[in-house]
Structures are given as C-alpha cells and as structure tokens.
Amino acid sequence: MSHIIETPSPNFDERSLPVTMLVLHYTGMQDAASALARLTDPEAKVSAHYLVAEDGQVIRMVDEDQRAWHAGRSYWRGITDVNSASVGVEIVNPGHEFGYRPFPEAQVEAVIKLSRKIVHRHRITRGNVVGHSDVAPARKNDPGELFPWAHLAKHRLALPRPTKNLVDPLWNDASFLLALERFGYDVTDREAAVRAFQRRFRPELIDGIIDGESRAILLALLLPRPMGD
C-alpha cells in the first residue's frame, strides 16, 4: 500500500463506545474528487476515517480514535450508535446511481491491507466486518453485490459465504427473520433486511424472497464455524 495521504475532515466528534466494527462503503459519487470534497465539507456533516481510491491510494480524513460520521442511522448486533463503535472506510466507486462497476484489483488489495491493520489494532471479529447495507438495510446498498467479499474472507477479514453441507432448516418466514436478527441485522423492514443479507451472502440473486438457499446459508452462518471457501 502506498503512503497514506492526510486530508483531514472537520466532521467528527468523540467516541462513546470502543471500536468493535469495520464498516465498508462505496462513495456513490461520480469521481474521487467529488467524494473527497463532500467528506471534508463542514456543511455536508459526513466523513469517514479513510478513503481508498481506484488506484489503491489511501487517504486518511479522521483519526481512528475519533468518531467519524459515515454510518448514519444504523444498527448491528445490538449497537445503535454504529459510528461510535466502528472505523469507516469509503471505497471510490460511482455506485448504483452513477454506473456501478467492479472494484479494480489495486483498490481491492489496498482495502485488504488497510482492513488487516484496522482489524488487528482493534481486535475486530470477522462477523463485525460489514457493509453499509448490512447496518442500514432499508437505506443503503453499498458496497454492493460486486464487492469481492470472498477475497476478504480468504484473508480472514470477513465471514466466508457458506458453501459446504448446506441444509435447509425449513424455517417459516418469522423464524428466518428471528434468526437474521440474531445474526445481527435490523429486520424492521423485512424485505430490505433479506435483500441486504442476500447482497452480502448470495449476490447473484437479490430478490428479497426468503427461500431454501437463503435459509441454509443463514443456518450455516449461525453455526460455531461457518463452512465456506
């Protein structure tokens, strides 16, 4: 990873919780310059700890000991102040609004190197390395279905998609949603929660429908050792 460029953002305040999460986003803007301008604009009142450009350059905007404003109204595993409990990384990508595209290899490698250091510093578990859509399913869909979660999982930086010995537990929909909530999601908006889960763990089919494959994947994730590639 190349040298980290310091571009401080005024948009931060004090943490009220220890860091237990890493939240990954895409910028969802037309280019890196627009994203950086917004993340450092005091009027915008948004920020992140880091920005990773498409060429792999890393920019630090907020120190990790401070609370950046990246997650908004969010929830994960009982935590409602996700900003206080997380480090936020923005990954430059136009997103679904401006021409969503695959993340370049140099960018992905930089995200992996940066994430490894963050996870090590704060002893963040794999299950708490999440996407913005995981913590805000009704509002967000980033970093989206093209983000290479499997690549992070191979480096033990995220949970793998379960692929082995999958068994459909035949839960009814209410039982599936209870299990999804137990795993970590806010299930207030049922379909949005299912879509977020699918976007993360079955990105080839994001339809918000609770089916046998979704049930089997969730059951495997709730087991003590998720079995995946």
Stockholm file with secondary structure:
# STOCKHOLM 1.0

chainA/1-229         MSHIIETPSPNFDERSLPVTMLVLHYTGMQDAASALARLTDPEAKVSAHYLVAEDGQVIRMVDEDQRAWHAGRSYWRGITDVNSASVGVEIVNPGHEFGYRPFPEAQVEAVIKLSRKIVHRHRITRGNVVGHSDVAPARKNDPGELFPWAHLAKHRLALPRPTKNLVDPLWNDASFLLALERFGYDVTDREAAVRAFQRRFRPELIDGIIDGESRAILLALLLPRPMGD
#=GR chainA/1-229 SS CCCCEECCCSCEEECSSCCCEEEEEECCSSSHHHHHHHHTCTTTCCCCSEEECTTSCEEECSCTTEEESCSCSCCBTTBSCHHHHEEEEEECCCHHHHCCCCCCHHHHHHHHHHHHHHHHHHTCCGGGEEEHHHHCTTTCCCSCTTSCHHHHHHTTSSCCCBCSSCCCCCCCHHHHHHHHHHHTCCCSSHHHHHHHHHHHHCTTCCCCCCCHHHHHHHHHHHSSSCCBC
#=GC SS_cons         CCCCEECCCSCEEECSSCCCEEEEEECCSSSHHHHHHHHTCTTTCCCCSEEECTTSCEEECSCTTEEESCSCSCCBTTBSCHHHHEEEEEECCCHHHHCCCCCCHHHHHHHHHHHHHHHHHHTCCGGGEEEHHHHCTTTCCCSCTTSCHHHHHHTTSSCCCBCSSCCCCCCCHHHHHHHHHHHTCCCSSHHHHHHHHHHHHCTTCCCCCCCHHHHHHHHHHHSSSCCBC
//
